[in-house]
Amino acid sequence: MKRLLIGGVAAGLTATALFLGGALSGSPRASSAPVVRPPAAETTAAQIAKLQRELRANGDDITSLDALGLAYQQRARETGDPTYYTKSDEVLRRALRLAPRDLLATGGLGSLALSRHRFREALVLGRRARAISPTTARNYGVIGDALVELGRYREGFRAFDTMATTRPDVSSYSRVAHARVLLGDVPGALSTWRLALDASLGQGEAEAWTRVQISKTAFSVGQLRPALAQAKAALHAFPGYAPAYDALAWAEYGRGRVGAAIAAEQAAVDRIPLPQYVAMLGDLQRAAGRRAEARRHYALIGVIERLLVANGVETDLETALFDVDHGIRLNSSLALARRAQRERPSIDGDDVLAWALARTGRCSEALGYSRDALRLGTRDALKFFHRAEIELCLGNRAAARDWFRRALALNPRFSVLWAPVARRELR
């Protein structure tokens, strides 16, 4: 099979958070999270109950421990409850104590580390799993995801290529598509997403998840009709799917239908109150003049973040972006953004730090990080907007107007908060 990435990628995930899935606000991003599913014949909750019964009878059953640890991660994905991460961690580590070279437990802990945004730990575990089984494709997914979030793009993309060559499926295609998005090749990304879709048709959540990624990728470049169609198709493939309602909300907002967007995002929040869904709902409500409701949802984000942190999820980058966007404790947010960028020296880490620096008046320093954030050629309207604001802060009005135009030309409604600001600046 020929290489799916551009040959010999010369790079300057989100990547994989099942939980936070990208930024807390701004524009939606496709995630390269792997699809993990229980057997079709039973729900995850039923599978968990069955495995728990088996382990009460035989607590040293490695196979049951592995299956339960992975099922807990799937349940976290389904419910948005991060306590399942803690349960997964305990069970998989117990399996490793019994069998130190257990491949499923090692790889499962690597996936768990990605979900918790512990990317250095994920890289160690992914490489350990690869040493146990160099021919297992998912190990390269863990390694590649971690490397991408650590800003080591050339190595990360090479791992994705190896994964896709070893096992071309939804998980490997999704990572190749994500890599192409990062490199600014959105048409190439969409063609790869279509391969992922072909591989997932008829598989319920897997198909719905893939359609959501296509919807968000299309929305990112202002392709509203396919964004809307794919979000609706995702709901048809897997009714009640929270990520599909979130994608639908973005597509409806892009069409100027704020009321419909609020209804769709509320449906997502009602099913799984992920912080990015709650933030989007609050921003939409604020745009609609429903400020009291927006404040209630903004306050809820702090509660969710504390629950995430209590269960081992690193939220510094997402928290910093939300706080900077909403003018909350800006100096503290800048310190948080600096720490986050050190832990995740990716283009997203650079961009959030650039934005935090700009919002606190440190625009000369911000410019360097903004340049780094755009080093791959990524077509991201929100990053373009941040660069425009930095240039404006530095007094470079012509450059600022050019970046505002680029953001709006890519996607006229790239952000509930900031697209209106870009339009005002150009007027």
Secondary structure by P-SEA (a helix, b strand, c coil): ccccccccccccccccccccccccccbbbbbcbbbbbccccccaaaaaaaaaaaaaaccccaaaaaaaaaaaaaaaaacccaaaaaaaaaaaaaaaaaccccaaaaaaaaaaaaaacaaaaaaaaaaaaaaaccccaaaaaaaaaaaaaacccaaaaaaaaaaaaacccaaaaaaaaaaaaaacaaaaaaaaaaaaaaaccccaaaaaaaaaaaaaaaaaacaaaaaaaaaaaaaaaccccaaaaaaaaaaaaaacaaaaaaaaaaaaaaccccaaaaaaaaaaaaaacaaaaaaaaaaaaaaaaaaaaaaccccaaaaaaaaaaaccaaaaaaaaaaaaaaacccaaaaaaaaaaaaaacaaaaaaaaaaaaaccccccaaaaaaaaaaaaaacaaaaaaaaaaaaaaaccccccccaaaaaaaac
